[in-house]
Every structure is written in C-alpha cells, then in structure tokens.
Amino acid sequence: YDVYQVLNGNYPLRATGFLMAFITILGLIPTATLFVPLLRKPKELLTRKFWKDARRGVNLIFSPKDGVFGSTIGQIFDYLRPDFHPND
C-alpha cells in the first residue's frame, strides 16, 4: 500500500479500481455457485437439494453476520476513506 501511495497515491484511481474488482467479484461468485455444480451434474439442477445447497453457498458469502462480504463490510468502507492506511 505504501508503494502505491509513493508511486501514485491517486484516491479516485484506488477507489475506482476497488469498486471495479468488487463488482466483478460480486458477479462471479454467485454465478460460479450455480454454474459449477450445473456443469458437474446438470440433472441435479431440477432437484430441491441443488437449490438448497446453492442458497446455502450464497448465504455463506453474502450473509450480513457470517458471510465473507457481510462480515467485512466495515473494512470495505474503511478502505474507501480517502485518508485510509492499513496500519491505522
């Protein structure tokens, strides 16, 4: 992070890059949650178990309390502050 600050330090570039990566990840994870099992066993798409597992997978990632993104939302907003530094 310090090297980035010395070389460029441009806040709009940092925030835009983060938001582009975040939106990409938000789009790819749910797609992969549904698409990868579909490729492995296409007939299971019609079963209740498939959709139950898919819902559990999405909750694991996006749940506000225990999910990967839900539990890190505070750190995300910290990172988007113009005066952010990881050591603070």
DSSP file (Angstrom, degrees, kcal/mol; ACC not computed):
  #  RESIDUE AA STRUCTURE BP1 BP2  ACC     N-H-->O    O-->H-N    N-H-->O    O-->H-N    TCO  KAPPA ALPHA  PHI   PSI    X-CA   Y-CA   Z-CA
    1    1 A Y     >        0   0    0      0, 0.0     4,-2.2     0, 0.0     5,-0.1   0.000 360.0 360.0 360.0 -42.1    0.0    0.0    0.0
    2    2 A D  H  >  +     0   0    0      1,-0.2     4,-2.1     2,-0.2     5,-0.2   0.870 360.0  54.0 -64.3 -35.7    2.8    2.4    0.8
    3    3 A V  H  > S+     0   0    0      2,-0.2     4,-2.8     1,-0.2     5,-0.3   0.919 107.9  50.5 -64.3 -42.3    4.4    1.8   -2.5
    4    4 A Y  H  >>S+     0   0    0      1,-0.2     4,-3.0     2,-0.2     5,-1.6   0.925 109.3  51.4 -59.2 -44.1    1.2    2.7   -4.3
    5    5 A Q  H  <5S+     0   0    0     -4,-2.2    -1,-0.2     3,-0.2    -2,-0.2   0.892 113.3  44.5 -61.5 -39.9    1.0    5.9   -2.2
    6    6 A V  H  <5S+     0   0    0     -4,-2.1    -2,-0.2     1,-0.2    -1,-0.2   0.918 118.5  42.3 -71.2 -43.2    4.5    6.8   -3.2
    7    7 A L  H  <5S-     0   0    0     -4,-2.8    -2,-0.2    -5,-0.2    -3,-0.2   0.885 143.7 -19.5 -73.7 -38.8    4.1    6.0   -6.9
    8    8 A N  T  <5 -     0   0    0     -4,-3.0    -3,-0.2    -5,-0.3     3,-0.1   0.576  58.8-173.3-135.1 -62.0    0.7    7.4   -7.5
    9    9 A G      < +     0   0    0     -5,-1.6     2,-0.7     1,-0.2    -4,-0.1   0.648  28.4 156.8  69.4  15.0   -1.4    8.0   -4.4
   10   10 A N     >  -     0   0    0     -6,-0.2     4,-2.1     1,-0.2    -1,-0.2  -0.642  29.4-162.5 -80.1 111.2   -4.4    8.9   -6.5
   11   11 A Y  H  > S+     0   0    0     -2,-0.7     4,-2.9     1,-0.2     5,-0.3   0.921  87.7  52.8 -62.8 -46.6   -7.6    8.3   -4.4
   12   12 A P  H  > S+     0   0    0      0, 0.0     4,-2.5     0, 0.0     5,-0.2   0.890 110.7  49.2 -58.0 -36.9  -10.1    8.2   -7.3
   13   13 A L  H  > S+     0   0    0      2,-0.2     4,-2.5     1,-0.2     5,-0.2   0.924 112.7  47.2 -65.7 -43.9   -7.9    5.6   -9.0
   14   14 A R  H  X S+     0   0    0     -4,-2.1     4,-2.2     2,-0.2    -1,-0.2   0.930 115.6  44.5 -62.9 -46.4   -7.7    3.5   -5.9
   15   15 A A  H  X S+     0   0    0     -4,-2.9     4,-2.6     2,-0.2    -2,-0.2   0.905 114.8  48.2 -67.3 -41.7  -11.5    3.7   -5.2
   16   16 A T  H  X S+     0   0    0     -4,-2.5     4,-2.5    -5,-0.3     5,-0.2   0.918 112.0  49.4 -65.4 -43.4  -12.4    3.1   -8.9
   17   17 A G  H  X S+     0   0    0     -4,-2.5     4,-2.2    -5,-0.2    -2,-0.2   0.907 112.4  48.1 -61.3 -42.3  -10.1    0.0   -9.1
   18   18 A F  H  X S+     0   0    0     -4,-2.2     4,-2.9    -5,-0.2    -2,-0.2   0.939 112.0  48.5 -63.6 -46.7  -11.5   -1.4   -5.9
   19   19 A L  H  X S+     0   0    0     -4,-2.6     4,-2.5     1,-0.2     5,-0.2   0.880 110.7  51.0 -64.7 -37.6  -15.1   -0.9   -7.0
   20   20 A M  H  X S+     0   0    0     -4,-2.5     4,-2.0     2,-0.2    -1,-0.2   0.930 114.0  44.2 -63.5 -44.5  -14.5   -2.5  -10.4
   21   21 A A  H  X S+     0   0    0     -4,-2.2     4,-2.6    -5,-0.2    -2,-0.2   0.906 113.4  51.3 -65.6 -41.2  -12.9   -5.5   -8.7
   22   22 A F  H  X S+     0   0    0     -4,-2.9     4,-2.7     2,-0.2    -2,-0.2   0.918 111.0  46.7 -63.3 -45.3  -15.7   -5.7   -6.1
   23   23 A I  H  X S+     0   0    0     -4,-2.5     4,-1.6     2,-0.2    -1,-0.2   0.895 112.5  51.0 -65.0 -39.7  -18.4   -5.6   -8.7
   24   24 A T  H  X S+     0   0    0     -4,-2.0     4,-2.4    -5,-0.2    -2,-0.2   0.937 112.7  45.3 -61.8 -46.6  -16.6   -8.2  -10.7
   25   25 A I  H  X S+     0   0    0     -4,-2.6     4,-2.4     1,-0.2    -2,-0.2   0.911 109.9  54.5 -64.6 -42.3  -16.3  -10.5   -7.7
   26   26 A L  H  < S+     0   0    0     -4,-2.7    -1,-0.2     1,-0.2    -2,-0.2   0.826 113.6  43.6 -61.6 -30.4  -19.9   -9.9   -6.7
   27   27 A G  H  X S+     0   0    0     -4,-1.6     4,-1.1    -5,-0.2    -2,-0.2   0.858 115.0  46.9 -81.0 -36.6  -21.0  -11.0  -10.1
   28   28 A L  H  X S+     0   0    0     -4,-2.4     4,-2.9     2,-0.2     5,-0.2   0.864 104.4  58.2 -77.1 -36.3  -18.6  -14.0  -10.5
   29   29 A I  H  X S+     0   0    0     -4,-2.4     4,-2.4     2,-0.2     5,-0.2   0.953 109.1  41.8 -65.0 -51.1  -19.2  -15.7   -7.1
   30   30 A P  H  > S+     0   0    0      0, 0.0     4,-1.5     0, 0.0     5,-0.2   0.894 115.7  52.2 -63.2 -35.3  -23.0  -16.2   -7.4
   31   31 A T  H  X S+     0   0    0     -4,-1.1     4,-3.3     1,-0.2     3,-0.3   0.937 111.8  45.1 -63.4 -45.8  -22.6  -17.3  -11.0
   32   32 A A  H  X S+     0   0    0     -4,-2.9     4,-1.8     1,-0.2    -1,-0.2   0.861 106.1  61.3 -65.8 -35.1  -19.9  -19.8  -10.0
   33   33 A T  H  < S+     0   0    0     -4,-2.4    -1,-0.2    -5,-0.2    -2,-0.2   0.868 119.3  27.2 -59.3 -36.3  -22.1  -21.0   -7.1
   34   34 A L  H  X S+     0   0    0     -4,-1.5     4,-1.1    -3,-0.3    -2,-0.2   0.825 122.6  50.0 -92.9 -36.4  -24.8  -22.0   -9.6
   35   35 A F  H  X S+     0   0    0     -4,-3.3     4,-2.2    -5,-0.2    -3,-0.2   0.890 103.2  54.9 -78.1 -41.2  -22.8  -22.7  -12.7
   36   36 A V  H  X S+     0   0    0     -4,-1.8     4,-1.9    -5,-0.2    -1,-0.2   0.943 111.1  44.5 -62.6 -48.9  -20.0  -25.1  -11.5
   37   37 A P  H  > S+     0   0    0      0, 0.0     4,-2.6     0, 0.0    -1,-0.2   0.871 110.9  56.7 -62.5 -32.5  -22.4  -27.6   -9.9
   38   38 A L  H  < S+     0   0    0     -4,-1.1    -2,-0.2     1,-0.2    -3,-0.1   0.896 107.4  47.7 -63.9 -39.7  -24.6  -27.4  -13.1
   39   39 A L  H  < S+     0   0    0     -4,-2.2    -1,-0.2     1,-0.2    -3,-0.1   0.865 113.3  48.6 -68.2 -35.5  -21.6  -28.4  -15.2
   40   40 A R  H  < S+     0   0    0     -4,-1.9    -2,-0.2     1,-0.2    -1,-0.2   0.934 134.7   5.2 -71.5 -46.1  -20.7  -31.3  -12.9
   41   41 A K    ><  +     0   0    0     -4,-2.6     3,-1.5    -5,-0.1     4,-0.3  -0.698  65.9 179.6-141.5  84.0  -24.2  -32.8  -12.7
   42   42 A P  G >  S+     0   0    0      0, 0.0     3,-1.3     0, 0.0     4,-0.2   0.792  79.4  61.3 -60.9 -29.7  -26.7  -31.0  -15.0
   43   43 A K  G >  S+     0   0    0      1,-0.3     3,-1.0     2,-0.1     4,-0.1   0.748  92.2  66.9 -69.9 -21.7  -29.6  -33.2  -14.0
   44   44 A E  G X  S+     0   0    0     -3,-1.5     3,-1.8     1,-0.2     6,-0.4   0.606  76.3  86.2 -75.2  -9.7  -29.4  -32.1  -10.4
   45   45 A L  G <  S+     0   0    0     -3,-1.3    -1,-0.2    -4,-0.3    -2,-0.1   0.809  88.5  51.6 -58.6 -29.1  -30.4  -28.5  -11.4
   46   46 A L  G <  S+     0   0    0     -3,-1.0    -1,-0.3    -4,-0.2     2,-0.2   0.456  92.3  97.7 -88.6  -1.2  -34.1  -29.6  -11.0
   47   47 A T  S <> S-     0   0    0     -3,-1.8     4,-1.3     1,-0.1     5,-0.1  -0.562  75.1-131.0 -91.6 154.3  -33.7  -31.1   -7.6
   48   48 A R  H  > S+     0   0    0     -2,-0.2     4,-2.2     1,-0.2     5,-0.2   0.854 106.9  60.8 -66.7 -36.0  -34.6  -29.4   -4.3
   49   49 A K  H  > S+     0   0    0      1,-0.2     4,-2.9     2,-0.2     5,-0.2   0.894 100.5  54.7 -60.4 -41.2  -31.2  -30.3   -2.9
   50   50 A F  H  > S+     0   0    0     -6,-0.4     4,-2.5     1,-0.2    -1,-0.2   0.941 111.5  43.1 -58.0 -48.7  -29.4  -28.4   -5.6
   51   51 A W  H  X S+     0   0    0     -4,-1.3     4,-2.2     2,-0.2    -1,-0.2   0.825 112.8  52.9 -70.8 -31.1  -31.3  -25.2   -4.8
   52   52 A K  H  X S+     0   0    0     -4,-2.2     4,-2.2     2,-0.2    -1,-0.2   0.930 112.6  44.7 -66.7 -44.8  -30.9  -25.7   -1.1
   53   53 A D  H  X S+     0   0    0     -4,-2.9     4,-2.3     2,-0.2    -2,-0.2   0.885 112.5  52.2 -65.8 -38.4  -27.1  -26.1   -1.4
   54   54 A A  H  X S+     0   0    0     -4,-2.5     4,-2.4    -5,-0.2     5,-0.2   0.921 110.1  48.4 -63.9 -43.1  -27.0  -23.1   -3.8
   55   55 A R  H  X S+     0   0    0     -4,-2.2     4,-2.5     1,-0.2    -2,-0.2   0.907 111.1  50.4 -63.5 -41.1  -28.8  -20.9   -1.3
   56   56 A R  H  X S+     0   0    0     -4,-2.2     4,-2.1     2,-0.2    -1,-0.2   0.890 110.3  50.8 -63.8 -38.9  -26.5  -22.1    1.5
   57   57 A G  H  X S+     0   0    0     -4,-2.3     4,-1.1     2,-0.2    -2,-0.2   0.911 111.1  46.8 -65.1 -42.8  -23.5  -21.2   -0.7
   58   58 A V  H  X S+     0   0    0     -4,-2.4     4,-3.0     1,-0.2     3,-0.4   0.900 112.2  51.1 -66.2 -39.9  -24.8  -17.7   -1.4
   59   59 A N  H  X S+     0   0    0     -4,-2.5     4,-2.1     1,-0.2    -1,-0.2   0.872 103.7  59.1 -63.7 -36.2  -25.6  -17.2    2.3
   60   60 A L  H  < S+     0   0    0     -4,-2.1     8,-1.1     1,-0.2    -1,-0.2   0.836 116.9  33.1 -60.7 -31.9  -22.1  -18.3    3.2
   61   61 A I  H  < S+     0   0    0     -4,-1.1     8,-2.7    -3,-0.4     9,-0.7   0.865 130.5  28.5 -92.2 -40.7  -20.7  -15.5    1.1
   62   62 A F  H  < S+     0   0    0     -4,-3.0    -3,-0.2     7,-0.2    -2,-0.2   0.460  78.8 126.1-107.6  -1.8  -23.3  -12.7    1.4
   63   63 A S     X  -     0   0    0     -4,-2.1     4,-1.6    -5,-0.3     7,-0.4  -0.357  58.8-136.4 -59.7 132.2  -24.8  -13.2    4.9
   64   64 A P  T  4 S+     0   0    0      0, 0.0     9,-0.2     0, 0.0    -1,-0.1   0.821  98.6  34.4 -61.4 -30.9  -24.6  -10.0    6.9
   65   65 A K  T  4 S+     0   0    0      1,-0.0    -2,-0.0     6,-0.0    -3,-0.0   0.928 137.6  10.1 -90.6 -50.7  -23.5  -11.8   10.0
   66   66 A D  T  4 S+     0   0    0     -7,-0.1    -3,-0.1     4,-0.0    -1,-0.0   0.514  97.8 109.3-111.0  -7.8  -21.4  -14.8    9.0
   67   67 A G  S  X S-     0   0    0     -4,-1.6     4,-2.4     1,-0.1    -6,-0.3  -0.256  74.3-118.0 -74.4 159.7  -20.8  -14.2    5.3
   68   68 A V  H  > S+     0   0    0     -8,-1.1     4,-0.5     2,-0.2    -6,-0.2   0.943 114.9  32.2 -60.9 -49.9  -17.4  -13.3    3.8
   69   69 A F  H >> S+     0   0    0     -8,-2.7     3,-0.6     2,-0.2     4,-0.5   0.889 117.9  54.9 -76.6 -39.0  -18.7   -9.9    2.4
   70   70 A G  H >4 S+     0   0    0     -9,-0.7     3,-0.7    -7,-0.4     4,-0.2   0.888 109.6  46.4 -61.9 -39.3  -21.2   -9.3    5.1
   71   71 A S  H 3< S+     0   0    0     -4,-2.4    -1,-0.2    -8,-0.3    -2,-0.2   0.644 115.7  46.1 -79.7 -13.2  -18.6   -9.6    7.9
   72   72 A T  H <X S+     0   0    0     -3,-0.6     4,-2.0    -4,-0.5     3,-0.3   0.320  76.7 104.8-109.1   8.0  -16.1   -7.4    6.1
   73   73 A I  H <X S+     0   0    0     -3,-0.7     4,-2.1    -4,-0.5     5,-0.2   0.852  79.4  55.2 -60.5 -34.5  -18.4   -4.5    5.0
   74   74 A G  H  > S+     0   0    0     -4,-0.2     4,-1.9     1,-0.2    -1,-0.2   0.911 108.2  47.6 -63.6 -42.1  -16.9   -2.3    7.8
   75   75 A Q  H  > S+     0   0    0     -3,-0.3     4,-2.5     2,-0.2    -2,-0.2   0.846 108.2  56.7 -67.1 -33.3  -13.4   -2.8    6.5
   76   76 A I  H  X S+     0   0    0     -4,-2.0     4,-1.5     2,-0.2    -2,-0.2   0.937 108.2  45.9 -63.5 -45.8  -14.6   -2.1    2.9
   77   77 A F  H  < S+     0   0    0     -4,-2.1     4,-0.3     1,-0.2    -1,-0.2   0.866 111.0  53.7 -66.3 -34.4  -16.0    1.3    4.0
   78   78 A D  H >< S+     0   0    0     -4,-1.9     3,-1.6     1,-0.2    -2,-0.2   0.936 106.7  52.1 -61.2 -45.3  -12.7    2.0    5.9
   79   79 A Y  H 3< S+     0   0    0     -4,-2.5    -1,-0.2     1,-0.3    -2,-0.2   0.826 104.1  57.7 -61.0 -32.3  -10.7    1.2    2.7
   80   80 A L  T 3< S+     0   0    0     -4,-1.5    -1,-0.3    -5,-0.1    -2,-0.2   0.510  80.8 107.2 -81.2  -3.0  -12.8    3.7    0.7
   81   81 A R  S X  S-     0   0    0     -3,-1.6     3,-1.6    -4,-0.3    -3,-0.0  -0.549  75.0-131.5 -70.3 139.3  -11.9    6.6    3.0
   82   82 A P  T 3  S+     0   0    0      0, 0.0    -1,-0.1     0, 0.0    -4,-0.0   0.830 106.9  48.4 -61.1 -31.5   -9.5    9.0    1.4
   83   83 A D  T 3  S+     0   0    0      2,-0.0    -3,-0.1   -72,-0.0    -4,-0.1   0.150  84.5 140.3 -95.7  20.4   -7.3    9.0    4.5
   84   84 A F    <   +     0   0    0     -3,-1.6    -5,-0.1    -5,-0.2     3,-0.0  -0.329  21.8 170.8 -65.3 141.1   -7.2    5.2    4.8
   85   85 A H    >   -     0   0    0      1,-0.0     3,-1.9    -2,-0.0    -2,-0.0  -0.944  35.8-132.0-145.4 134.9   -4.0    3.4    5.8
   86   86 A P  T 3  S+     0   0    0      0, 0.0    -2,-0.0     0, 0.0    -1,-0.0   0.744 105.1  57.7 -60.3 -23.5   -3.9   -0.3    6.6
   87   87 A N  T 3         0   0    0      1,-0.2    -3,-0.0    -3,-0.0     0, 0.0   0.591 360.0 360.0 -83.4  -8.9   -1.8    0.3    9.8
   88   88 A D    <         0   0    0     -3,-1.9    -1,-0.2     0, 0.0    -4,-0.0   0.478 360.0 360.0 -80.3 360.0   -4.4    2.7   11.3
